[in-house]
């Protein structure tokens, strides 16, 4: 009895497969320009993002938490922790909460004058300037609680003559003069540490201290490095690394002062 063995591949199946491949290739060749266009658009978007976005730089610091309190019989709290005590752990948690506190960061913002920022047109985009990159200091003479909105003032400097524009009104002044704006009285002082190129125009942006403190708190990270030691790791991100360093240093200073008080 002969067995009927059917071939795995027949001429018809081979012909059908070849036809399908030809159809697939023809479709690919038909749509190749759309694939190329999508690649070009994706690269253009990536290039634009990298060129015009503002990068954020992380800054790190360490803080040693020293507990001056002693346990029963003069035993240090770190020793108590090693034998099962929880006082030191709670103390570390309390110090972390203090560093995350809004009042502490508000004092940092006020002390560094971070509620006032300075902008200037750059080659590619508007750049934010800091410290010695600005030829003047804009100082509001009103209480922080009186600033509830964001104010923007274009400023031009020519041979010591200062012009400030607010809306359709332009005011002239010299270094040290007091100017009355919609936010209240302000003064502009000369920055003797200025060592950058003088721009044709600057923009002063005044923000509420509370809102600036909230921004920096959202960028702040505080945590224990090692459960066996009382050292906190601190980090903050900022578009200007030097400003990030100043924020962490000032935060540590304000924290130490708060413990003294």
BELMO-V433304 format. One line per field, one symbol per residue. ss: DSSP state (H for helix, E for strand, C for the rest). psi: psi as a letter, one per 40 degrees, with the letter a starting at -180 (. if undefined). burial: + if it has 16 or more other ideal C-beta (glycine too) atoms within 10 Angstrom, else -. Layout:
ss = ???
psi = ???
burial = ???
This chain:
ss = CCCCCCCCCCHHHHHHHHHHHHHHHHHHHHHHHHHHHHHHHHHHHHHHHHHHCCCCEEEEEEEECCCCCECHHHCEHHHHHHCCCCHHHHHHHHHHHHHCCHHHHHHHHHHHCCCEEEEEECCCCEEEECHHHCCEEEEECCCHHHCCCCEEEEEEEECCEEEEEECCEEEEEECCCEEEECCEEEEEEECCCCCCCCCCCEEEEECCHHHHHHHHHHHEEEEECCCCCCEEEEEEEECCHHHHHHHHHHHHHHHHHHHHC
psi = hhhhhhidhiddddddddddddddddddddeddddddddddddddddddddeihihhihiiihhhhheiiaheehiddddddeeiedddddddddddddeiddddddddddefeehihiihaddihihihbeeheihhhhfiideeheihihhhhihhfehhhhhhbehhiiiiheihhhadeahiihihheehfihhidiihhhhihddddddddddeihhihdheeifhhhiiiiidhdddddddddddddddddddd.
burial = ----------------------------------------------------------+-+-+-+-----------++-++------+--++--++--+-+--+++++++-+-+++++++------+++++-++++++-+------+---+-+-+-+----+-+--------+-+---+-+-+--+++----------+--+++-+++++-++--++--+-+-+-----+-+-+-+++-+--++++++-+++-++------
